[in-house]
């Protein structure tokens, strides 16, 4: 079983077919009971192609988890672009941050892809590079930090440390919902929105630019 040779990049459709087949089998049957032969058969490629592209079954599992994580990161970046771009008025800020948060809670945290990622990481942690392996790592936090820095440059926020502000924003919105409700799926739980709205308002009390702060 080749694990040290240089892996082939291969064709995009074949790689996608192998990843899709492996994801379906790992979810349905578990890592240990899913064979490379079964993955190859479902993907309609040869067993050798699976090995040439991914090296071994453990690397294939990591690739599946990484692919799902990358898809979720794409969702976050797209949502940032659609909700927190070209803001110029302080009056727009609260609604825009709430809209972004609700979209993430629904389109990402409530998605089948997010559920898949959680299931794979929980069930197959022994076969991943580390316990609690996070294929998204710090990328979502950094993407939000970049957008908060842009809002600060536009004069809407004051964020001396954008990454810290992003961490606090996440904790005040999605984090509160996850801690209190066990889920941030706004599409299924009406209690999520009030928590997110209050989290956004708390964040703005700390980070709204002074010229946009209400006079107390």
N, C-alpha and C positions, 0 to 999 in steps of 0.2 A: 504494500500500500504506500504510494509515494507521498512523503510528507516534507521532504527537504528540497526537492527539485524546484526549479522555477515554474510557477504556475502559468498556464496560458490565460491570456485575457479573453480570448474566444469571441464568439459572436454575441451581440447583445440579446437577441431573441432566445438563444440557447441558454445563456446565463439566467435570464428572467424565467424561463421555463423550469430550470433546475431549482431555482430559489422558490418558486411558487409550489412546485411539487414537494420539496422538502418541508416547507412551512405547513402545508396541509397534512403531511404524514406525521411530523413532529407534534402537531396539535392533536391529531386524532389518535395516534398510537404511542406517542412518547418517543424520546430520543433512542432509548435502548432497543425498542422493538421495531424501529424503522431502519430498514436496511438500505444500503446504497443501491442494491439491485432494484428495490421497490421505487426509490427515487428516480432512478434512470428510466424504469418502465413507465412511470407516470409522466415524466418529462419528455418521453419519446426520444431519448438519446441513449448512447451506449454507456455502460458502466465506466469504461475508460475515459469518456468525455467528462463525467462527473469528477473523477480523480484528477484529470488534467486541469480542470478549471478550479477545483477547490482543495485538492490535496488529500483530505480525509474527511470523515463524517463530522468530527468536532469542529474543524474549520468551516465546514458547510453550515453548521448550526450558528456559529458566530456570524457568518455572512448573512444568514436569514435575519438574525436579530439586528445587525447593522443596517440592513436594507429597510426594515420596518422603521427603525429609528430615523433614518435619513428621510423617509417619506413624511414622518411627523415633523421633522425640522422644516421641510419644504412647506408644509401646511402653516407653520408658525410664521415663516418669512412672508408667505403670500398674504396672510392675515394682517401682519404688520403693514405691508404695502397698501392694503385695501382700506385700512382703518386709521392709521397713524402717520399719514403722509400729507404734506402740504397744509398742515394746520397753521393758521396765522392769528387766530383770535382766542383769547383766554376763555371766552364763553363756550367755545367748541370742545375744550379739553376734557372736561368730565365726561361728557357723552361719548367722546371718541374712545377714552380709556375703558369705559364700561362696555361699549360695543366690542372693542378688541377682546376684552376679558370674556365676555359672553360667547363670542365666536370661538375662542380657544376652548372654553368649557364644553361647547357643543360639538364643534368640528374636529377637535383633537381629543380632548379628554373623554368625550362621549363616543369616540369612533371605534369601529371594529379593530382598526389597526392598533390603537392604544391598548385595547383589551388583549389583543394578540401578543403585543410586546410584554405586557405584564404577566400573562400566562407563561410565556416561554421563559422569561427570566426567573420566575418563581419555581417552575417545575423542573427546569434544566440547569439550575445554577451550578451544579457539580460539574457540568460539562463545558461551562463558559470560562473565560480567562480568569475571572475572579468572582467571588460571591457578591451578589447584587450588581453584577456587571451592568453598566449603563452605556448603551450604544450612542445615546445623545450627548453624554458627558455634560460639558458646560455650554454647549452651543446655543440652546434656547435662551439661557440667561444672558449670554453675550449678545445675542441678536436683540433682545429687549433693551439691554444696556446701550447699544448703539443707537436705538431709536429714541431712548430717553435723552441721550446726549444731543441728538439732533433737535429735539424739542427744547432743550436748554439753549442751544445755539440760536433758535428762533425766538428766544426771550420768554418762553412760556413756563419753563421750569428752572430751578436752581439745583443742579446735581453735581457737587464737587467730586463725587465718586460714583460714576454711572453704574458700575457693576454692583456696588452696595445698594444703590437705589433700585436696581433691577431685582436683586435678591429680596429686598423688603417689599417691593410691589408684588412679587409672586407670593410671598408669605402672607400678605394681607388679603389677597384675593383667592387664588386657587388653593393656597395652603390652608387657609381658614376653612374653606368648604371641605377639603379632603379630611382635615383633622376632625371637624365637627360632624360631618355627614358620612364620611367614608367614601365619598364620591363628589366630583365636581361636574357631573353631567347635568348641565342646565336644561337639557331637552327633556329629562325625565323627572327632575326634582325642582319644584317651584321655589324651594327654600334657598337654592343656590344664588339666584339673582340678588335678593336683598343683602346677602353676605358680600357679594362682589361689589355692589354699589357702595356699601359702607366702607369696604376696604379701599376702594378708589378714593373716596372722600377723605379717609384718614391719610392716605398717601399724599394727596394734594395739600392737606393741611401742613404737611412737613416740607413738601418740595415745590409747591406753586411759586412762581417768580413773584417777588415782592410787589411789583406794580400790578400784578393780577390778584393779589390777596385781598379778600374782603376786609374793610375797615371794621375792627372790633371795638 
